[in-house]
Amino acid sequence: MKRLATGCLGVAAVFALAACNDPLTVQNENQPDIAGALSTAAGIEQLIQTAYQTAHGITTANGNITPQANALSLESYGSVANFGMGLRVSIPRSGIQNDRGNATSLGTYADFRGFQKLARQTANALQALDTLIGPKKGTLGSLGRNARGRAFAFFNIAHALANTALIYDSAAIIDQTVAPTTVPPLSNYDVVMTRALALFDSAIVVANGIDAAVIAYNTANPTLAPLVVATEVANFAIPSTWINGNGFTRTQFVAFMRSFKARFRAGVARTPTERAAVDWAAVIADATNGITADLLLATDNSAGWTQAHLTQMYTYAGWHLAAATYIGMADTAGAYAAWLSVPLAQRAGPDGTQFLFIRTPDNRFPAGATRAAQVTASGCSTSNTNTACAPSGSATVLGRPYFRNRNSADDTRGDPWAQSQYDHYRFRKLTLSNANRTGQIWPIMTRAEIDLLAAEGYIRTGAPASAYLLIDRSRTAAGLPSVVGATGTFADPVNGTPVPGLNACVPKVPAPPAYNTVACGNLAEALKWEKRMETLFTGYAQWYTDSRGWGDLPEGTALNFPVPYQEMDARSKPFYNLGGLGGPASAAKGTYGF
């Protein structure tokens, strides 16, 4: 029998805190005074400008959804039980248990609660700002600052709702039109995402409307000294502290919004059918008017701009193995083909200690015909605890290789199908270079991601030639031949004209119907390979959201998370589970037969 909620449980309670007042409760002076902050212009602006930092903390926290999503998509393989990694990575897949006391209850709840609360707080700030600059005729300091505050608030409400819609099957739609004491119903993920996309549009409209706002102000106040449009446009600029290390002009801000729209419009799809039905013309339009360089966050633990999950993953042993299932597609020397030819549970060899060894022209992997040569090429001949062990090249996100062949002394055992000699490696220098992780750069969003969203749109809309350059930007930089001339769709990995390279082609994919042999992938598979490589550990649940839409997840993987039981309790509604073989909202056997 379901227990009714008691106390102030769940996100629903955020909207009705007055009902939870306890006369014996002493005010916690360590909690922010939200009501007080909303009563002043400075307080309103402070709440708005710190919203993205809160969102960043949610998406990069160790115990939240990110480790689980990475395990579900095999973006990383962890044999440890921490953060639900060992539970989520198992094959055959188990469902997401959502009953009280389940093993991942805190982490599964954290992102839902965090994003819904953030949407509410930012909506409250936007409501207060609109009241300030409306009936009260107040200002944050100028029309430009008013506009940037409103635009940034719209962005953060949209971002919070969109991320919730990416992960959970439903959520409350919370924006500036919803009164603080109203408890919105739960809406399906696609409905929530539609509203989020509209709020991104609102941010763009506000940013693009600053010229008109200044002209209207001058017209309405002819006796006052006229405001200079160019000055107010400059006042719109987003300070670099709002998204640490990234100041935005109005034009750059709009491009950022459009890039997010492209990511979320495609990423919300749960199945290949839904992904095919995405408005790809809109994705192309947004992506081709999006960012033109990687958007890099300056991390600083002391200032609250952390990357906790990625830093923890570089402890390696049992945490951060690169699973053979996907990275094996880089191999051109027959090892991956041999690996596929034996049953899943036997892929570590008869003694359980054989590791997939990859030889490939893709320079995101270490070169060498032997393990010793690859360890040397990785720049990592020492223990994994040595912070100097890091990718070659400068300390930027473009340091190569992206994977290391680890020293054999650091090998750990896991599921047979996960065994490889390789660890994720691309950001190691950036996350471990100093105690406070200060001044390092981590991609919120890469140009490659946005390019490849447009490329996917071109392939899906029958214009593959328009996709070639976009795929080749990262592909040829990795030492792989151009995809010009390749064709193929997302329905079958080996249909159409394969990528160049013959026996040395990348990617080599499991070939239907038995998926125990390999074949050169088609154009769509080349795009997917680049997307996996270039979005690895960037953004939020990148592999998970792409893989479910492409149909690449292992069979039985949950296609989304249920609304956490804590929220369902607060709403006096029954909780439920998702995923597992044959379970609700679970992936069918997919592209590669996993």
PAROBA-698067 format. One record per residue (C-alpha): residue in three letters; residue number from 1; y negated, z, x negated. Coordinates in Angstrom, 2 decimals, decimal comma, always signed. Layout:
// residues N
Ala NUM Y Z X
...
***
This chain:
// residues 594
Met 1 +0,00 +0,00 +0,00
Lys 2 -3,44 -0,86 -1,29
Arg 3 -5,69 +2,07 -2,09
Leu 4 -9,24 +1,88 -0,77
Ala 5 -11,96 +2,03 -3,40
Thr 6 -13,70 +5,30 -4,09
Gly 7 -16,90 +5,85 -6,02
Cys 8 -18,99 +2,99 -7,46
Leu 9 -16,21 +0,66 -8,57
Gly 10 -16,55 -3,04 -9,19
Val 11 -19,32 -5,60 -9,22
Ala 12 -19,77 -5,28 -5,45
Ala 13 -21,10 -1,79 -6,09
Val 14 -23,95 -3,19 -8,21
Phe 15 -25,59 -4,34 -4,99
Ala 16 -25,40 -0,99 -3,25
Leu 17 -26,05 +1,66 -5,86
Ala 18 -28,08 +3,70 -3,42
Ala 19 -24,91 +4,35 -1,43
Cys 20 -23,30 +5,88 -4,51
Asn 21 -25,94 +8,47 -5,29
Asp 22 -24,52 +11,92 -5,99
Pro 23 -26,95 +14,86 -5,65
Leu 24 -25,15 +16,56 -8,54
Thr 25 -25,54 +13,58 -10,85
Val 26 -27,95 +14,06 -13,75
Gln 27 -29,92 +10,97 -14,82
Asn 28 -28,57 +9,40 -17,98
Glu 29 -31,54 +8,93 -20,27
Asn 30 -29,56 +6,52 -22,43
Gln 31 -29,33 +3,95 -19,64
Pro 32 -32,15 +1,40 -19,34
Asp 33 -34,73 +2,04 -16,65
Ile 34 -34,37 -1,29 -14,85
Ala 35 -36,68 -0,35 -11,97
Gly 36 -39,37 +0,74 -14,41
Ala 37 -39,00 -2,42 -16,48
Leu 38 -39,42 -4,61 -13,40
Ser 39 -42,74 -2,96 -12,59
Thr 40 -44,60 -4,39 -15,60
Ala 41 -45,12 -7,86 -17,02
Ala 42 -43,85 -6,76 -20,44
Gly 43 -40,77 -5,17 -18,90
Ile 44 -39,96 -8,26 -16,85
Glu 45 -40,26 -10,53 -19,86
Gln 46 -38,12 -8,17 -21,96
Leu 47 -35,29 -8,26 -19,40
Ile 48 -35,41 -12,05 -19,26
Gln 49 -35,58 -12,63 -23,01
Thr 50 -32,57 -10,39 -23,77
Ala 51 -30,29 -11,95 -21,13
Tyr 52 -28,69 -14,52 -23,42
Gln 53 -27,91 -11,87 -26,03
Thr 54 -25,99 -9,98 -23,34
Ala 55 -24,07 -13,13 -22,41
His 56 -23,26 -13,81 -26,07
Gly 57 -21,88 -10,30 -26,41
Ile 58 -19,61 -10,82 -23,41
Thr 59 -18,14 -14,09 -24,70
Thr 60 -17,49 -12,90 -28,26
Ala 61 -16,20 -9,38 -27,63
Asn 62 -12,75 -8,51 -28,97
Gly 63 -11,27 -6,97 -25,85
Asn 64 -12,56 -9,44 -23,28
Ile 65 -11,28 -12,81 -22,01
Thr 66 -11,78 -14,81 -25,22
Pro 67 -8,62 -13,60 -27,05
Gln 68 -6,56 -14,18 -23,91
Ala 69 -7,96 -17,67 -23,31
Asn 70 -7,39 -18,62 -26,95
Ala 71 -3,77 -17,49 -26,71
Leu 72 -3,16 -19,30 -23,40
Ser 73 -4,34 -22,59 -24,90
Leu 74 -2,79 -21,91 -28,34
Glu 75 -6,23 -22,25 -29,90
Ser 76 -4,88 -19,31 -31,85
Tyr 77 -1,52 -17,58 -32,01
Gly 78 -1,32 -13,81 -32,21
Ser 79 +1,96 -11,94 -32,30
Val 80 +0,22 -8,56 -31,99
Ala 81 -0,18 -6,88 -28,60
Asn 82 -3,91 -6,27 -29,09
Phe 83 -6,30 -7,79 -26,54
Gly 84 -3,39 -9,30 -24,59
Met 85 -2,73 -11,95 -27,25
Gly 86 +1,00 -11,38 -27,60
Leu 87 +1,37 -11,25 -23,83
Arg 88 -0,58 -14,42 -23,10
Val 89 +0,88 -16,54 -25,92
Ser 90 +4,52 -16,15 -24,88
Ile 91 +6,60 -19,15 -23,78
Pro 92 +7,98 -19,31 -21,13
Arg 93 +4,72 -18,19 -19,62
Ser 94 +4,37 -15,03 -17,57
Gly 95 +1,74 -14,73 -14,87
Ile 96 -1,49 -12,79 -15,07
Gln 97 -0,66 -9,41 -13,60
Asn 98 -3,64 -7,99 -11,74
Asp 99 -2,30 -4,68 -10,45
Arg 100 -3,63 -1,27 -11,43
Gly 101 -2,67 -0,22 -14,90
Asn 102 -1,79 -3,72 -16,11
Ala 103 -1,89 -4,27 -19,85
Thr 104 -5,10 -6,35 -19,88
Ser 105 -6,99 -4,75 -17,00
Leu 106 -10,06 -3,77 -19,01
Gly 107 -10,41 -7,10 -20,79
Thr 108 -9,77 -9,16 -17,67
Tyr 109 -12,41 -7,17 -15,81
Ala 110 -15,00 -7,08 -18,58
Asp 111 -16,18 -10,71 -18,37
Phe 112 -16,20 -10,76 -14,56
Arg 113 -18,21 -7,57 -14,31
Gly 114 -20,47 -8,47 -17,23
Phe 115 -21,44 -11,92 -15,99
Gln 116 -21,88 -10,90 -12,36
Lys 117 -24,01 -7,92 -13,37
Leu 118 -26,05 -10,10 -15,74
Ala 119 -26,70 -12,63 -12,96
Arg 120 -27,90 -9,80 -10,69
Gln 121 -30,18 -8,23 -13,30
Thr 122 -31,71 -11,56 -14,29
Ala 123 -32,17 -12,55 -10,65
Asn 124 -33,98 -9,25 -10,09
Ala 125 -36,24 -10,03 -13,05
Leu 126 -36,98 -13,51 -11,71
Gln 127 -37,77 -12,08 -8,28
Ala 128 -40,14 -9,59 -9,91
Leu 129 -41,78 -12,31 -11,98
Asp 130 -42,31 -14,52 -8,94
Thr 131 -43,88 -11,56 -7,14
Leu 132 -46,08 -10,84 -10,13
Ile 133 -47,45 -14,35 -10,49
Gly 134 -47,52 -14,98 -6,72
Pro 135 -49,06 -12,44 -4,35
Lys 136 -50,20 -10,16 -7,15
Lys 137 -51,80 -13,05 -9,09
Gly 138 -50,48 -11,58 -12,30
Thr 139 -49,22 -13,26 -15,46
Leu 140 -47,04 -12,77 -18,49
Gly 141 -50,04 -13,87 -20,53
Ser 142 -50,47 -17,55 -19,74
Leu 143 -49,14 -20,28 -17,48
Gly 144 -46,94 -21,46 -20,33
Arg 145 -45,39 -18,01 -20,76
Asn 146 -44,90 -17,71 -17,01
Ala 147 -43,05 -21,03 -17,02
Arg 148 -40,85 -20,22 -20,01
Gly 149 -39,95 -16,88 -18,44
Arg 150 -38,97 -18,51 -15,16
Ala 151 -37,07 -21,34 -16,88
Phe 152 -35,18 -18,95 -19,17
Ala 153 -34,31 -16,73 -16,20
Phe 154 -32,94 -19,70 -14,24
Phe 155 -30,92 -20,71 -17,31
Asn 156 -29,36 -17,29 -17,73
Ile 157 -28,44 -16,90 -14,07
Ala 158 -26,88 -20,38 -14,20
His 159 -25,08 -19,59 -17,47
Ala 160 -23,64 -16,33 -16,11
Leu 161 -22,40 -17,94 -12,89
Ala 162 -21,02 -21,00 -14,69
Asn 163 -19,01 -18,93 -17,17
Thr 164 -17,59 -16,85 -14,32
Ala 165 -16,61 -20,06 -12,49
Leu 166 -14,93 -21,39 -15,65
Ile 167 -12,57 -18,42 -15,92
Tyr 168 -12,02 -16,86 -12,49
Asp 169 -10,78 -18,44 -9,28
Ser 170 -13,74 -17,06 -7,30
Ala 171 -16,90 -14,99 -7,69
Ala 172 -20,05 -13,95 -5,90
Ile 173 -22,97 -16,38 -5,96
Ile 174 -25,89 -14,30 -7,16
Asp 175 -29,34 -15,76 -7,72
Gln 176 -33,00 -15,11 -6,97
Thr 177 -32,49 -15,90 -3,27
Val 178 -30,09 -12,95 -2,82
Ala 179 -31,64 -9,56 -2,07
Pro 180 -30,64 -6,78 -4,50
Thr 181 -28,90 -4,79 -1,75
Thr 182 -26,92 -7,76 -0,37
Val 183 -23,23 -8,04 -1,30
Pro 184 -22,47 -11,79 -1,38
Pro 185 -18,97 -12,89 -0,41
Leu 186 -16,58 -14,30 -2,97
Ser 187 -16,82 -18,09 -3,20
Asn 188 -14,33 -20,54 -4,74
Tyr 189 -14,93 -21,51 -8,38
Asp 190 -16,08 -25,04 -7,54
Val 191 -18,69 -23,73 -5,10
Val 192 -19,95 -21,23 -7,68
Met 193 -20,18 -23,98 -10,28
Thr 194 -22,11 -26,26 -7,92
Arg 195 -24,70 -23,52 -7,49
Ala 196 -24,81 -22,90 -11,25
Leu 197 -25,49 -26,58 -11,94
Ala 198 -28,33 -26,50 -9,39
Leu 199 -29,82 -23,50 -11,21
Phe 200 -29,70 -25,37 -14,52
Asp 201 -31,65 -28,09 -12,70
Ser 202 -34,18 -25,45 -11,62
Ala 203 -34,66 -24,44 -15,25
Ile 204 -35,29 -28,08 -16,13
Val 205 -37,72 -28,57 -13,23
Val 206 -39,73 -25,52 -14,26
Ala 207 -39,85 -26,66 -17,90
Asn 208 -40,86 -30,19 -16,98
Gly 209 -43,40 -28,99 -14,44
Ile 210 -45,69 -27,09 -16,79
Asp 211 -48,14 -30,00 -17,09
Ala 212 -48,44 -30,26 -13,33
Ala 213 -48,81 -26,49 -13,01
Val 214 -51,73 -26,45 -15,44
Ile 215 -53,43 -29,37 -13,71
Ala 216 -52,96 -27,68 -10,34
Tyr 217 -54,45 -24,47 -11,72
Asn 218 -57,49 -26,29 -13,05
Thr 219 -57,94 -28,03 -9,71
Ala 220 -57,69 -24,78 -7,76
Asn 221 -60,08 -22,94 -10,08
Pro 222 -62,92 -25,38 -10,82
Thr 223 -65,39 -22,63 -11,70
Leu 224 -63,18 -21,28 -14,49
Ala 225 -62,92 -22,71 -17,95
Pro 226 -60,22 -25,39 -17,74
Leu 227 -56,87 -24,73 -19,37
Val 228 -55,74 -27,25 -21,94
Val 229 -52,41 -28,79 -20,96
Ala 230 -51,20 -29,15 -24,55
Thr 231 -51,91 -25,48 -25,24
Glu 232 -49,93 -24,32 -22,22
Val 233 -47,05 -26,61 -23,09
Ala 234 -47,01 -24,97 -26,53
Asn 235 -47,06 -21,56 -24,84
Phe 236 -43,85 -22,56 -23,05
Ala 237 -41,90 -22,63 -26,34
Ile 238 -38,84 -20,36 -26,39
Pro 239 -39,15 -17,86 -29,28
Ser 240 -36,42 -17,90 -31,92
Thr 241 -35,47 -14,29 -31,13
Trp 242 -34,34 -15,15 -27,58
Ile 243 -31,35 -17,10 -28,92
Asn 244 -31,32 -15,77 -32,45
Gly 245 -32,46 -18,34 -34,98
Asn 246 -33,22 -20,99 -32,36
Gly 247 -36,76 -21,66 -31,23
Phe 248 -37,01 -24,34 -28,54
Thr 249 -39,83 -26,66 -27,63
Arg 250 -39,87 -27,71 -24,01
Thr 251 -38,09 -30,97 -24,86
Gln 252 -35,40 -29,16 -26,87
Phe 253 -34,90 -26,62 -24,10
Val 254 -34,33 -29,36 -21,53
Ala 255 -31,80 -31,05 -23,85
Phe 256 -30,00 -27,71 -24,21
Met 257 -29,83 -27,33 -20,42
Arg 258 -28,44 -30,82 -20,00
Ser 259 -25,79 -30,18 -22,64
Phe 260 -24,66 -27,08 -20,78
Lys 261 -24,50 -29,08 -17,56
Ala 262 -22,22 -31,63 -19,23
Arg 263 -19,95 -28,88 -20,59
Phe 264 -19,64 -27,00 -17,32
Arg 265 -19,37 -30,01 -14,99
Ala 266 -16,30 -31,21 -16,91
Gly 267 -14,88 -27,82 -17,85
Val 268 -14,61 -26,36 -14,35
Ala 269 -11,72 -28,71 -13,45
Arg 270 -8,37 -26,92 -13,19
Thr 271 -6,00 -29,89 -13,20
Pro 272 -5,87 -33,52 -14,38
Thr 273 -6,59 -34,60 -10,80
Glu 274 -9,73 -32,46 -10,67
Arg 275 -10,81 -33,58 -14,14
Ala 276 -10,43 -37,24 -13,15
Ala 277 -12,58 -36,58 -10,06
Val 278 -15,48 -35,13 -12,09
Asp 279 -18,77 -37,03 -11,69
Trp 280 -18,45 -38,62 -15,12
Ala 281 -21,60 -40,70 -14,67
Ala 282 -23,51 -37,42 -14,42
Val 283 -21,70 -36,03 -17,47
Ile 284 -22,61 -39,14 -19,47
Ala 285 -26,25 -38,95 -18,36
Asp 286 -26,54 -35,29 -19,34
Ala 287 -24,61 -35,60 -22,60
Thr 288 -26,56 -38,62 -23,82
Asn 289 -29,78 -36,69 -23,15
Gly 290 -28,45 -33,48 -24,68
Ile 291 -28,56 -31,88 -28,11
Thr 292 -28,53 -34,13 -31,17
Ala 293 -27,54 -31,49 -33,74
Asp 294 -25,28 -28,44 -33,79
Leu 295 -26,86 -25,43 -32,07
Leu 296 -26,29 -22,58 -34,52
Leu 297 -26,68 -18,88 -33,83
Ala 298 -27,90 -16,58 -36,60
Thr 299 -25,60 -13,58 -36,42
Asp 300 -26,88 -10,09 -37,19
Asn 301 -24,74 -7,07 -36,37
Ser 302 -27,63 -4,69 -36,86
Ala 303 -29,66 -6,53 -34,21
Gly 304 -26,80 -6,94 -31,75
Trp 305 -26,03 -10,60 -32,46
Thr 306 -22,37 -10,20 -33,35
Gln 307 -19,22 -12,32 -33,56
Ala 308 -16,72 -9,52 -33,17
His 309 -13,71 -11,55 -32,08
Leu 310 -13,89 -14,17 -34,81
Thr 311 -14,40 -11,55 -37,49
Gln 312 -11,34 -9,65 -36,29
Met 313 -9,25 -12,81 -36,25
Tyr 314 -9,81 -13,29 -39,97
Thr 315 -7,70 -10,24 -40,68
Tyr 316 -4,95 -12,88 -40,27
Ala 317 -1,58 -11,10 -40,36
Gly 318 -0,27 -11,39 -36,83
Trp 319 -3,70 -12,24 -35,44
His 320 -4,85 -15,69 -36,31
Leu 321 -2,05 -18,14 -36,99
Ala 322 -2,62 -21,80 -36,20
Ala 323 +0,26 -22,63 -33,86
Ala 324 +2,36 -25,62 -34,89
Thr 325 +2,39 -27,09 -31,37
Tyr 326 -0,98 -28,80 -31,68
Ile 327 -1,94 -28,85 -35,36
Gly 328 +1,37 -30,54 -36,14
Met 329 -0,09 -33,71 -34,62
Ala 330 -1,96 -34,20 -37,91
Asp 331 +1,27 -34,65 -39,87
Thr 332 +2,10 -38,14 -41,09
Ala 333 +5,09 -37,33 -43,33
Gly 334 +7,75 -36,66 -40,71
Ala 335 +7,69 -32,85 -40,56
Tyr 336 +6,27 -32,70 -37,04
Ala 337 +8,78 -35,28 -35,82
Ala 338 +11,62 -33,21 -37,28
Trp 339 +10,15 -30,07 -35,74
Leu 340 +10,10 -31,67 -32,28
Ser 341 +13,67 -32,90 -32,59
Val 342 +15,19 -29,42 -32,25
Pro 343 +15,01 -27,06 -29,24
Leu 344 +11,86 -24,96 -28,88
Ala 345 +13,53 -21,66 -29,77
Gln 346 +15,03 -23,09 -32,98
Arg 347 +11,93 -24,64 -34,51
Ala 348 +11,64 -22,07 -37,28
Gly 349 +15,00 -23,17 -38,64
Pro 350 +18,34 -21,34 -38,58
Asp 351 +17,07 -18,38 -40,59
Gly 352 +13,79 -18,07 -38,66
Thr 353 +11,67 -18,44 -41,79
Gln 354 +10,88 -22,14 -41,99
Phe 355 +7,23 -23,01 -41,54
Leu 356 +5,89 -26,38 -40,51
Phe 357 +4,38 -28,08 -43,57
Ile 358 +1,73 -30,72 -42,80
Arg 359 +0,72 -33,66 -44,97
Thr 360 -2,14 -35,62 -43,51
Pro 361 -5,13 -37,81 -44,39
Asp 362 -7,28 -35,58 -42,13
Asn 363 -9,49 -33,67 -44,57
Arg 364 -9,85 -30,77 -42,15
Phe 365 -6,44 -29,79 -43,59
Pro 366 -5,82 -29,05 -47,29
Ala 367 -4,52 -31,95 -49,37
Gly 368 -1,38 -31,78 -51,45
Ala 369 +2,29 -32,74 -51,49
Thr 370 +3,47 -29,18 -52,06
Arg 371 +2,57 -25,83 -50,63
Ala 372 +1,24 -24,64 -53,98
Ala 373 -1,06 -27,65 -54,18
Gln 374 -2,35 -27,05 -50,66
Val 375 -2,94 -23,35 -51,35
Thr 376 -5,04 -24,36 -54,34
Ala 377 -6,87 -27,03 -52,33
Ser 378 -7,64 -24,41 -49,70
Gly 379 -9,55 -22,41 -52,30
Cys 380 -7,36 -19,51 -51,31
Ser 381 -4,80 -18,60 -53,91
Thr 382 -5,45 -14,89 -53,48
Ser 383 -4,69 -12,32 -50,80
Asn 384 -6,13 -12,70 -47,34
Thr 385 -8,13 -9,51 -47,85
Asn 386 -10,26 -11,15 -50,54
Thr 387 -13,60 -12,02 -48,95
Ala 388 -14,25 -14,66 -51,61
Cys 389 -11,31 -16,66 -50,25
Ala 390 -13,22 -19,18 -48,18
Pro 391 -13,53 -22,89 -47,42
Ser 392 -14,79 -25,16 -50,18
Gly 393 -18,29 -26,57 -50,07
Ser 394 -21,48 -24,86 -49,03
Ala 395 -21,53 -21,89 -46,67
Thr 396 -22,14 -23,95 -43,57
Val 397 -20,09 -24,72 -40,50
Leu 398 -19,17 -28,03 -42,12
Gly 399 -17,26 -26,41 -44,97
Arg 400 -13,80 -27,94 -45,35
Pro 401 -10,93 -27,56 -44,87
Tyr 402 -10,93 -26,11 -41,36
Phe 403 -7,42 -24,71 -41,96
Arg 404 -5,92 -23,10 -45,04
Asn 405 -2,35 -23,15 -46,28
Arg 406 -1,98 -19,44 -46,88
Asn 407 -0,37 -17,75 -49,85
Ser 408 +3,32 -17,26 -49,00
Ala 409 +2,94 -13,52 -49,59
Asp 410 +0,76 -13,43 -46,48
Asp 411 +3,31 -15,11 -44,19
Thr 412 +4,08 -13,33 -40,94
Arg 413 +6,75 -14,02 -38,36
Gly 414 +6,24 -14,89 -34,72
Asp 415 +7,78 -17,11 -32,09
Pro 416 +9,77 -19,96 -33,69
Trp 417 +7,66 -22,66 -32,04
Ala 418 +4,49 -21,16 -33,52
Gln 419 +5,56 -21,06 -37,16
Ser 420 +3,33 -22,90 -39,60
Gln 421 +1,90 -22,31 -43,03
Tyr 422 -1,67 -22,56 -41,74
Asp 423 -4,45 -20,24 -40,68
His 424 -7,77 -20,96 -39,05
Tyr 425 -10,30 -20,95 -41,82
Arg 426 -13,45 -22,84 -40,98
Phe 427 -15,80 -19,90 -40,39
Arg 428 -14,25 -17,35 -42,74
Lys 429 -17,05 -17,38 -45,30
Leu 430 -19,63 -17,15 -42,55
Thr 431 -18,08 -14,14 -40,85
Leu 432 -17,14 -12,12 -43,92
Ser 433 -19,92 -12,79 -46,43
Asn 434 -21,77 -9,49 -45,98
Ala 435 -21,35 -6,15 -44,27
Asn 436 -23,79 -6,70 -41,40
Arg 437 -22,86 -10,37 -40,88
Thr 438 -26,59 -11,07 -41,18
Gly 439 -28,07 -14,54 -41,39
Gln 440 -24,82 -16,39 -40,92
Ile 441 -24,54 -19,31 -38,55
Trp 442 -22,01 -19,84 -35,80
Pro 443 -22,03 -22,79 -33,37
Ile 444 -22,93 -21,97 -29,79
Met 445 -22,50 -25,67 -29,15
Thr 446 -21,80 -28,61 -31,45
Arg 447 -23,11 -32,13 -31,29
Ala 448 -19,50 -33,30 -31,51
Glu 449 -18,65 -31,48 -28,28
Ile 450 -21,47 -33,19 -26,40
Asp 451 -20,72 -36,59 -27,96
Leu 452 -17,09 -36,29 -26,96
Leu 453 -17,96 -35,32 -23,39
Ala 454 -19,90 -38,57 -23,12
Ala 455 -17,02 -40,43 -24,79
Glu 456 -14,55 -39,02 -22,29
Gly 457 -16,83 -40,21 -19,52
Tyr 458 -16,93 -43,71 -20,97
Ile 459 -13,13 -43,87 -21,23
Arg 460 -12,70 -42,59 -17,69
Thr 461 -15,26 -45,04 -16,28
Gly 462 -13,74 -48,09 -17,96
Ala 463 -16,16 -48,50 -20,87
Pro 464 -14,03 -47,57 -23,92
Ala 465 -16,16 -49,55 -26,37
Ser 466 -19,03 -47,15 -25,67
Ala 467 -16,77 -44,28 -26,72
Tyr 468 -15,86 -45,63 -30,16
Leu 469 -18,97 -44,57 -32,10
Leu 470 -19,04 -41,14 -30,47
Ile 471 -15,42 -40,43 -31,42
Asp 472 -15,83 -41,91 -34,90
Arg 473 -18,76 -39,64 -35,82
Ser 474 -16,42 -36,75 -36,50
Arg 475 -13,22 -38,76 -36,99
Thr 476 -14,34 -40,90 -39,92
Ala 477 -16,06 -37,91 -41,52
Ala 478 -12,60 -36,32 -41,50
Gly 479 -11,21 -39,27 -43,46
Leu 480 -9,48 -40,96 -40,52
Pro 481 -9,85 -44,66 -39,66
Ser 482 -12,14 -45,83 -36,89
Val 483 -10,73 -45,96 -33,36
Val 484 -12,35 -49,34 -32,67
Gly 485 -9,83 -51,46 -30,80
Ala 486 -7,76 -48,55 -29,49
Thr 487 -7,31 -48,23 -25,73
Gly 488 -5,54 -45,92 -23,31
Thr 489 -6,09 -43,40 -20,56
Phe 490 -5,49 -39,70 -20,08
Ala 491 -2,47 -40,23 -17,81
Asp 492 -0,01 -40,96 -20,64
Pro 493 -0,52 -40,12 -24,34
Val 494 +1,06 -43,31 -25,67
Asn 495 -0,05 -46,01 -23,22
Gly 496 -2,50 -48,69 -24,31
Thr 497 -3,26 -49,68 -27,90
Pro 498 -2,63 -46,78 -30,32
Val 499 -5,07 -45,52 -32,90
Pro 500 -4,95 -47,31 -36,27
Gly 501 -2,80 -46,10 -39,12
Leu 502 +0,74 -47,12 -38,21
Asn 503 +3,05 -44,50 -39,74
Ala 504 +0,01 -42,64 -41,08
Cys 505 -1,75 -42,44 -37,73
Val 506 -3,45 -39,26 -36,48
Pro 507 -2,75 -37,87 -34,00
Lys 508 +1,00 -38,24 -33,68
Val 509 +1,93 -36,93 -30,25
Pro 510 +5,19 -35,92 -28,56
Ala 511 +6,36 -39,04 -26,77
Pro 512 +7,69 -39,08 -23,22
Pro 513 +10,10 -38,88 -21,56
Ala 514 +12,00 -36,35 -23,71
Tyr 515 +9,05 -35,31 -25,92
Asn 516 +11,39 -34,87 -28,92
Thr 517 +10,06 -37,84 -30,88
Val 518 +6,54 -38,79 -31,97
Ala 519 +4,33 -41,81 -31,42
Cys 520 +0,78 -42,72 -32,38
Gly 521 -1,62 -41,43 -29,77
Asn 522 -3,92 -43,68 -27,80
Leu 523 -7,72 -43,64 -27,53
Ala 524 -7,73 -40,68 -25,16
Glu 525 -5,51 -38,71 -27,54
Ala 526 -7,84 -39,51 -30,45
Leu 527 -10,70 -38,09 -28,42
Lys 528 -8,71 -34,97 -27,55
Trp 529 -7,78 -34,47 -31,21
Glu 530 -11,42 -34,61 -32,26
Lys 531 -12,45 -32,30 -29,44
Arg 532 -9,86 -29,71 -30,45
Met 533 -10,77 -29,85 -34,14
Glu 534 -14,54 -29,77 -33,66
Thr 535 -14,74 -27,12 -30,92
Leu 536 -12,25 -24,74 -32,50
Phe 537 -13,66 -21,22 -32,05
Thr 538 -17,03 -22,49 -30,87
Gly 539 -18,47 -21,93 -27,40
Tyr 540 -16,43 -20,02 -24,81
Ala 541 -12,75 -20,68 -23,97
Gln 542 -13,19 -24,29 -25,09
Trp 543 -9,56 -25,22 -25,62
Tyr 544 -8,42 -23,44 -22,49
Thr 545 -10,82 -25,21 -20,14
Asp 546 -10,26 -28,62 -21,75
Ser 547 -6,48 -28,26 -21,93
Arg 548 -6,00 -27,38 -18,28
Gly 549 -8,13 -30,35 -17,20
Trp 550 -6,22 -32,68 -19,52
Gly 551 -2,88 -31,25 -18,36
Asp 552 -1,97 -30,05 -21,87
Leu 553 -1,23 -26,37 -21,24
Pro 554 +2,34 -25,09 -21,53
Glu 555 +4,13 -25,05 -18,19
Gly 556 +3,42 -21,97 -16,10
Thr 557 +0,09 -21,13 -17,77
Ala 558 -2,35 -19,62 -15,30
Leu 559 -5,08 -22,15 -14,50
Asn 560 -7,59 -19,38 -13,97
Phe 561 -7,79 -15,62 -13,79
Pro 562 -7,74 -13,75 -10,47
Val 563 -10,71 -11,68 -9,37
Pro 564 -9,92 -8,35 -11,10
Tyr 565 -8,38 -5,64 -8,98
Gln 566 -11,37 -3,35 -9,65
Glu 567 -13,63 -5,78 -7,78
Met 568 -11,12 -6,33 -5,01
Asp 569 -10,84 -2,56 -4,57
Ala 570 -14,62 -2,27 -4,32
Arg 571 -14,53 -4,90 -1,57
Ser 572 -11,57 -3,22 +0,18
Lys 573 -9,52 -6,38 -0,26
Pro 574 -6,00 -6,86 -1,65
Phe 575 -5,60 -7,89 -5,25
Tyr 576 -3,25 -10,67 -6,35
Asn 577 -1,60 -12,29 -9,40
Leu 578 -1,80 -15,87 -10,70
Gly 579 +0,24 -18,09 -13,00
Gly 580 +3,78 -17,90 -14,32
Leu 581 +6,55 -20,44 -13,85
Gly 582 +6,40 -21,51 -10,22
Gly 583 +3,60 -19,06 -9,52
Pro 584 +0,29 -19,77 -7,77
Ala 585 -2,37 -21,62 -9,78
Ser 586 +0,01 -22,37 -12,65
Ala 587 +0,17 -25,42 -14,89
Ala 588 +2,84 -28,04 -14,37
Lys 589 +4,80 -29,36 -17,35
Gly 590 +2,12 -31,26 -19,15
Thr 591 +1,21 -34,07 -21,46
Tyr 592 +3,40 -33,01 -24,38
Gly 593 +6,32 -31,48 -22,52
Phe 594 +5,58 -27,92 -23,67
***
